[in-house]
Amino acid sequence: MDNNEPSTDLLILHSALRDYFTTMQVLIKSFIKSGERMDLHQFRVVSRRIHSIAIILGKLTKNDRYLTFGQWVREIVRPSNKLRDIDEAIAYLEADAITSDAGKDFYKYLYYQRDKQFKKIHKSFNKLVTSDQFYKVGSFFENGKNFQLKSGVRHQIAKGKKKIQKRATLFNDDPSRERIHELRIKVKRYRYLLEPLGKDQKTIKLCKKIQDYIGLIHDREIQLHLLFSWMKRRFYLSGTTMKQMEKDLLKGFSSKQTIENYLAQFEGKIPMEECNAVAQHIVTDRDEIYEEFILFWESDNVRKSALLN
């Protein structure tokens, strides 16, 4: 094949990127009108796919406009990160019906924070959809005849798989929050590359399951962090202990006993029993999901899969 003649796979990725961008435009407008959690979720999923594919196409071709486009989309998504985390925390509290006074107060705090974040992102999206760039940025989606290939799509697939295997080894040696998050990112990008190409449905399903497990663990960690942010503001907590606690929470995987020990240092300033109950509920749920993930991760279905071999 001539170096100036694009492969079928390359054209498929190019077409998928164009279609995803059109969908993203629709979802942004839909979210502006509705403010619904699912509209935001779908927008974020599509946007992450755009970012992943644009970066890959930028590497496959000598066209920096793909890389610029991918980074532009990433910046659009960034303001929605916190709103998404708050929405997941609200949904979690609603599903588990935490009815203590502390739980209800935390719930109100989340809605207050959601309102603040929603106003910010609503303003950002409104500004975006009235800009010329929002409609013109996709104009470089030409028919793809002038691509200059730097490396093949198959090479990128093999490269993505090797990156997952490397992260899997690191996670097996050190199953920390940092390692599990790195693994999730590589798995997610690999899945977004395979999906438009329709390659290896079994591996795509496996990637999604890994993503889902780690995503739930990540959500519980964020919810724990939000809980302590509420406590800090609600009960005016400060000082070295609170700063250390926040650092440890960001590192992740704090044990039940560690959480209880930290809370005990604020006894008399907070409703200890209620706050601890909400925190322990989140930690217990996180640990159960993590244990379930490890059983899945160590199963033959994963260990002997094409993804890790």
PEVENKA-V969142 format. One record per residue. N is the residue number from 1. RES is the residue in three letters. SS is DSSP state (@ for helix, = for strand, . for the rest). PSI is psi in whole degrees, 0 to 359 (* if undefined). Layout:
# PEVENKA-V969142
N | RES | SS | PSI
N | RES | SS | PSI
This chain:
# PEVENKA-V969142
1 | MET | . | 135
2 | ASP | . | 142
3 | ASN | . | 337
4 | ASN | . | 358
5 | GLU | . | 114
6 | PRO | . | 147
7 | SER | . | 163
8 | THR | @ | 317
9 | ASP | @ | 321
10 | LEU | @ | 318
11 | LEU | @ | 325
12 | ILE | @ | 316
13 | LEU | @ | 318
14 | HIS | @ | 315
15 | SER | @ | 319
16 | ALA | @ | 320
17 | LEU | @ | 316
18 | ARG | @ | 316
19 | ASP | @ | 319
20 | TYR | @ | 321
21 | PHE | @ | 319
22 | THR | @ | 317
23 | THR | @ | 319
24 | MET | @ | 318
25 | GLN | @ | 317
26 | VAL | @ | 316
27 | LEU | @ | 323
28 | ILE | @ | 314
29 | LYS | @ | 322
30 | SER | @ | 318
31 | PHE | @ | 323
32 | ILE | @ | 320
33 | LYS | @ | 319
34 | SER | @ | 322
35 | GLY | . | 12
36 | GLU | . | 145
37 | ARG | @ | 317
38 | MET | @ | 326
39 | ASP | @ | 318
40 | LEU | @ | 316
41 | HIS | @ | 313
42 | GLN | @ | 322
43 | PHE | @ | 317
44 | ARG | @ | 319
45 | VAL | @ | 311
46 | VAL | @ | 319
47 | SER | @ | 321
48 | ARG | @ | 324
49 | ARG | @ | 317
50 | ILE | @ | 312
51 | HIS | @ | 312
52 | SER | @ | 313
53 | ILE | @ | 322
54 | ALA | @ | 319
55 | ILE | @ | 317
56 | ILE | @ | 314
57 | LEU | @ | 325
58 | GLY | @ | 325
59 | LYS | @ | 326
60 | LEU | @ | 333
61 | THR | = | 172
62 | LYS | . | 48
63 | ASN | . | 98
64 | ASP | @ | 345
65 | ARG | @ | 331
66 | TYR | @ | 314
67 | LEU | @ | 317
68 | THR | @ | 317
69 | PHE | @ | 316
70 | GLY | @ | 317
71 | GLN | @ | 324
72 | TRP | @ | 315
73 | VAL | @ | 320
74 | ARG | @ | 320
75 | GLU | @ | 329
76 | ILE | @ | 321
77 | VAL | @ | 326
78 | ARG | @ | 314
79 | PRO | . | 342
80 | SER | @ | 352
81 | ASN | @ | 310
82 | LYS | @ | 321
83 | LEU | @ | 319
84 | ARG | @ | 315
85 | ASP | @ | 320
86 | ILE | @ | 317
87 | ASP | @ | 318
88 | GLU | @ | 322
89 | ALA | @ | 319
90 | ILE | @ | 314
91 | ALA | @ | 322
92 | TYR | @ | 314
93 | LEU | @ | 321
94 | GLU | @ | 318
95 | ALA | @ | 324
96 | ASP | @ | 356
97 | ALA | . | 57
98 | ILE | . | 114
99 | THR | . | 5
100 | SER | . | 162
101 | ASP | @ | 318
102 | ALA | @ | 319
103 | GLY | @ | 317
104 | LYS | @ | 320
105 | ASP | @ | 319
106 | PHE | @ | 319
107 | TYR | @ | 315
108 | LYS | @ | 320
109 | TYR | @ | 317
110 | LEU | @ | 319
111 | TYR | @ | 324
112 | TYR | @ | 314
113 | GLN | @ | 324
114 | ARG | @ | 318
115 | ASP | @ | 318
116 | LYS | @ | 313
117 | GLN | @ | 323
118 | PHE | @ | 317
119 | LYS | @ | 321
120 | LYS | @ | 311
121 | ILE | @ | 327
122 | HIS | @ | 316
123 | LYS | @ | 317
124 | SER | @ | 316
125 | PHE | @ | 321
126 | ASN | @ | 318
127 | LYS | @ | 321
128 | LEU | @ | 312
129 | VAL | @ | 348
130 | THR | . | 2
131 | SER | . | 150
132 | ASP | @ | 326
133 | GLN | @ | 325
134 | PHE | @ | 329
135 | TYR | @ | 332
136 | LYS | @ | 341
137 | VAL | @ | 333
138 | GLY | @ | 7
139 | SER | @ | 344
140 | PHE | @ | 4
141 | PHE | . | 64
142 | GLU | . | 183
143 | ASN | . | 358
144 | GLY | . | 12
145 | LYS | . | 345
146 | ASN | . | 21
147 | PHE | . | 143
148 | GLN | . | 109
149 | LEU | = | 134
150 | LYS | . | 319
151 | SER | . | 160
152 | GLY | . | 162
153 | VAL | @ | 320
154 | ARG | @ | 324
155 | HIS | @ | 319
156 | GLN | @ | 324
157 | ILE | @ | 314
158 | ALA | @ | 321
159 | LYS | @ | 317
160 | GLY | @ | 322
161 | LYS | @ | 318
162 | LYS | @ | 323
163 | LYS | @ | 321
164 | ILE | @ | 316
165 | GLN | @ | 323
166 | LYS | @ | 315
167 | ARG | @ | 326
168 | ALA | @ | 318
169 | THR | @ | 316
170 | LEU | @ | 320
171 | PHE | @ | 320
172 | ASN | @ | 324
173 | ASP | @ | 329
174 | ASP | . | 86
175 | PRO | . | 57
176 | SER | . | 171
177 | ARG | @ | 319
178 | GLU | @ | 315
179 | ARG | @ | 319
180 | ILE | @ | 327
181 | HIS | @ | 319
182 | GLU | @ | 319
183 | LEU | @ | 316
184 | ARG | @ | 317
185 | ILE | @ | 314
186 | LYS | @ | 319
187 | VAL | @ | 317
188 | LYS | @ | 313
189 | ARG | @ | 322
190 | TYR | @ | 317
191 | ARG | @ | 317
192 | TYR | @ | 336
193 | LEU | @ | 318
194 | LEU | @ | 322
195 | GLU | @ | 308
196 | PRO | @ | 332
197 | LEU | @ | 346
198 | GLY | . | 26
199 | LYS | . | 138
200 | ASP | . | 71
201 | GLN | @ | 327
202 | LYS | @ | 317
203 | THR | @ | 322
204 | ILE | @ | 315
205 | LYS | @ | 320
206 | LEU | @ | 316
207 | CYS | @ | 317
208 | LYS | @ | 320
209 | LYS | @ | 318
210 | ILE | @ | 314
211 | GLN | @ | 313
212 | ASP | @ | 315
213 | TYR | @ | 307
214 | ILE | @ | 327
215 | GLY | @ | 318
216 | LEU | @ | 320
217 | ILE | @ | 315
218 | HIS | @ | 318
219 | ASP | @ | 317
220 | ARG | @ | 323
221 | GLU | @ | 317
222 | ILE | @ | 319
223 | GLN | @ | 324
224 | LEU | @ | 318
225 | HIS | @ | 319
226 | LEU | @ | 322
227 | LEU | @ | 315
228 | PHE | @ | 330
229 | SER | @ | 320
230 | TRP | @ | 314
231 | MET | @ | 318
232 | LYS | @ | 316
233 | ARG | @ | 321
234 | ARG | @ | 321
235 | PHE | . | 13
236 | TYR | . | 50
237 | LEU | . | 141
238 | SER | . | 189
239 | GLY | . | 180
240 | THR | @ | 319
241 | THR | @ | 314
242 | MET | @ | 319
243 | LYS | @ | 318
244 | GLN | @ | 321
245 | MET | @ | 316
246 | GLU | @ | 321
247 | LYS | @ | 314
248 | ASP | @ | 322
249 | LEU | @ | 322
250 | LEU | @ | 330
251 | LYS | @ | 328
252 | GLY | . | 167
253 | PHE | . | 35
254 | SER | . | 136
255 | SER | . | 167
256 | LYS | @ | 317
257 | GLN | @ | 321
258 | THR | @ | 315
259 | ILE | @ | 313
260 | GLU | @ | 319
261 | ASN | @ | 319
262 | TYR | @ | 313
263 | LEU | @ | 325
264 | ALA | @ | 333
265 | GLN | . | 348
266 | PHE | . | 15
267 | GLU | = | 135
268 | GLY | . | 337
269 | LYS | . | 338
270 | ILE | = | 158
271 | PRO | . | 85
272 | MET | @ | 309
273 | GLU | @ | 316
274 | GLU | @ | 315
275 | CYS | @ | 318
276 | ASN | @ | 322
277 | ALA | @ | 316
278 | VAL | @ | 315
279 | ALA | @ | 314
280 | GLN | @ | 327
281 | HIS | @ | 315
282 | ILE | @ | 315
283 | VAL | @ | 317
284 | THR | @ | 315
285 | ASP | @ | 316
286 | ARG | @ | 314
287 | ASP | @ | 323
288 | GLU | @ | 319
289 | ILE | @ | 318
290 | TYR | @ | 315
291 | GLU | @ | 320
292 | GLU | @ | 320
293 | PHE | @ | 316
294 | ILE | @ | 319
295 | LEU | @ | 317
296 | PHE | @ | 314
297 | TRP | @ | 324
298 | GLU | . | 1
299 | SER | . | 160
300 | ASP | @ | 328
301 | ASN | @ | 328
302 | VAL | @ | 309
303 | ARG | @ | 322
304 | LYS | . | 11
305 | SER | . | 161
306 | ALA | @ | 334
307 | LEU | @ | 321
308 | LEU | @ | 8
309 | ASN | . | *
